[in-house]
Amino acid sequence: MASPWNDQRPMAPHLQIWRWHPAMLSSILHRASAIISFIALILVGIGLFVLALTGQLPLESLIYSPLGAIGFTFFVFAFAFMMLAQLRHAIWDMGNMFKPELNNTLSYAMIMLAAFIAGVSLGLVV
């Protein structure tokens, strides 16, 4: 039986075929932010466990260094972006904002709002 598909391009999207757009970036950032958030929360849990056992915060000098502030900022960005991505999925579940223009605008807004939240948190820590 012959297939009605006669397009020579691959059926799966590929970077050589698809143009880069903000929704792709936000999808990749959502996955990366989930990984970063889980790793950071595991490290925080281990740190709290060690603090409870010994009474001392592990790697305290690293946490309060500029490198620690950068790591905290990345964690806050990742956590805020993941929260906003979940909100976007809730909006999609209601059947809204599927048009590419709206979706791209929402993706830009999510990235900028997460960066703003991370910047504000860095200002509060430093």
N, C-alpha and C positions, 0 to 999 in steps of 0.2 A: 504494500500500500504506500503510495507516494505521499510525502508530507506537503502541505500547502505552504510551508515556510520556504521562501526562495531568496531571502535577504542573505547576502554574503558576509555580513558582519557577524561577529560572535553574539550569541544571545545574552551572555552575561555582560554587565557593564565593565568597562575597562578604562584605565586612565588615558589610553591612546584614542578612545572613542568619545568618552564623556568629557565635557568641559568642567573645569573645577568651579564649584560654586559654594556659597557659605553653608548650605545645608550639609554638604559633604564634610566640611571642616567641623561643624558642630557635632556631627555624628562621630567623627574620629575623636574629638575632644571629650565627648561623653564617655566613650569607652576608656580613654586614657584617664579621665578624672575618676572613674569608678575604681580603676586599679590603684591610682595614687591614694585615693581616700581609704581604701581597704588596707593598704600597706601602712599608711600613717596611723590609722586607728589601731592596728595591731601593735605598732611601736608605742603608741600612747598607753595601751593596755599593759604592755610589758613594763614600761616605765613606771606606771602606777603600782604594779605588783612589786617591783624592786623597791620603790619608795615605801610601800607598806611594810616590807620585810626589813629593810635596812635603815629607814629614816632619812636616806640621802637620795637625791634625784640623780639618776645615772647620767653621765655626760653633761653635767650642769653647765660647765664652761662652754661646751659646744652649743647648747640650747640658747644661751644668752649672748652668743657671738653674732656677728653680721651674717655668717653662714646659716645659723639657726633662724635668724629673721627671714632670710630668703626662703629657707625650707618651709617656715610657717606660712609665708605668703603664698607659696605654691600650693600648700595644703588647703588654705582658705579658698584660693581660686578654684581648685579642683572640687572642693566640697560645695561651694556656691554654684559652680557651673552644673554639677550633677543635680543639685536641687532644682535649678532652673530647667534643666533638660527633662526632669520628671514632670515639672509643671507643663512644659510643652507637650509631653506625651498625653497628659490629662486633657489639654486643649484639643489635641488630635483625636482622642477617644470620643470627644463630643462632636466630632465631624467638622471642626473649624480649622482654618488657616492652612489648607492643603495647596492653595495656589502658590506657584513657585515664587512670585514676587513677595507675597506675605510671609512665606516660609523663610526666604532669604533675609527679609527684614527682621523677623523674629530671631533668626540665628545671629545676626549682627548684634541685636539688642541683648541677647543672652551673653555673648562674649564680652561686650562692653560693661554690662551690669556686674558680671562676675569679676572682671578686672577692677571695677570701682570698689566693690565690696572687699577685695583683697587689698587694694591700696588703702582703704579706710582702716582695715584691721592692722595693716603694717604701721600706719600712723598712730594707732592706739597702743601698739606694743613698743615702738621705739621711743 
